[in-house]
Amino acid sequence: MNSDILFKKILSKKAKIGVIGLGYVGLPLAILFATKGYDTVGFLRDKIKAKSLNEGKNHLLDDTLNEPLKNVLDNQKLKVVTIDENGLDDQDVIIICVPTPVTHGKQPDLSDLQAVRDKLSMIDVTNKLIINESTVAPFTTRELLGTLKGSYFLACSPERIDPGNKTKTIDAIPKVIGGIDKDSLLLGKTLYEQILQQEVIGMSSLEAAEMTKMLENTYRAVNIALMNEFALLAEKCGIDILEIIKGAKSKWSFHAHYPGVGVGGHCIPVDPYYILELARVRGVNMHVVEDGLKQNEKMPYHVYKKVKVLYKKNMKVLVYGLTYKKDVFDLRESPVVTLCNLLKQKNIEFVVYDPLVSDEIITDLGFVPSPLKAVDLFIVGTDHSVLSTDYPKAVTQDTIIIDGRNFFGVKTGKHVYGIGRTLL
Ligand code: SAJ
């Protein structure tokens, strides 16, 4: 295989870019390549989503993407098609950005990635550069994508999108990349250097790149778990965990994380299960990771126990915020959904309000949507930025607050019961 031709195409922006999967990762990436001048085709499964994207409708509800999306559609640098339509074999570079969730049994679910592999195995990928951005455990890229037809280049560069982060946008996040061989690494590194303002760090192998992503997100999950565990002790001691974290932050080596109702999203509560599976296969016991994940998964129950103590029959109860994190319209693995299902199971009547989630979706989840109104018990599930102007519509001086995200800095309503802190 000849890397020179592809190098020249990348440097002259003549390389045709295919991005498979247009979610939180693929859509900003496809728009970025197109904005930088590459003819880009976005591939996804859903015909309706493809049509609405081609009409400039951004299904992620990330308003920062609307204008750049419109621009690259207008100048025809970006086109969106379904993966069943032809076109994959026209691409010089194919970047895979499909979800890698876990099953209900917390086992890796690689079905989307395997479906892409099956598609790619139907074309001759000779001289193409295939890049896997989907989060996987070490050896997965090699095993799943290393035996396609033809002689091609293969790299792995795990995505690091931070949904909802308006400053750390996709072009502002450093990237790591590993290749199956030197040419693949160099091609991939050169490609990303054409579009990113940040460093592109070459790793020694595909596996080193895969493991980097595993470490960074498992580190975050375990550190959040540590804060959750300290919060439980702080509650028993009448100590304010936020004061303690603030004090600890004065030490240069302390990287703050915060306790809360739990850990959601498609990454942090999920990725560590991929490394646990690899550790199991390789006979390594990672009990720190296991216990950390369990601690995080206990937090919705911890908040439920607070409700149980404070709830009295016929109390008006409102859960504010359902999404897994503030200002992001995403319910995947949301700990607040877990909490609401618990309240339902225990016959505690409540209504739900989330400024980003429609009444229809709330109803589909089996909960009762409601506008903001004065309530006896106000439960913060997600600390959306608008909470600061929303809460007075529901919190009176007699309202008890259970603050799942430690949003309230001062006593508000009758009392504020936070995670690791109480404002009486
Ligand atoms: N959370 C806490 N305490 C914290 C931080 C977060 O309880 O101190 C909770 C959040 O409320 C949320 C969950 O954890 O429910 C995950 O939050 P997150 O912002 O860490 O996770 P994601 O999935 O939105 O994105 C993270 C990002 N990592 C960082 O911000 C460092 C992103 O950069 C990664 O690329 C992404 O995971 C990913 O793809 O892995």
Residues whose N, C-alpha, C, O or C-beta is under 5 A from the ligand:
A	BS01	SAJ	E159 R160 I161 D162 P163 N217 I224 H257 Y258 P259 G260 G262 V263 G264 G265 H266 C267 I268 Y324 K325
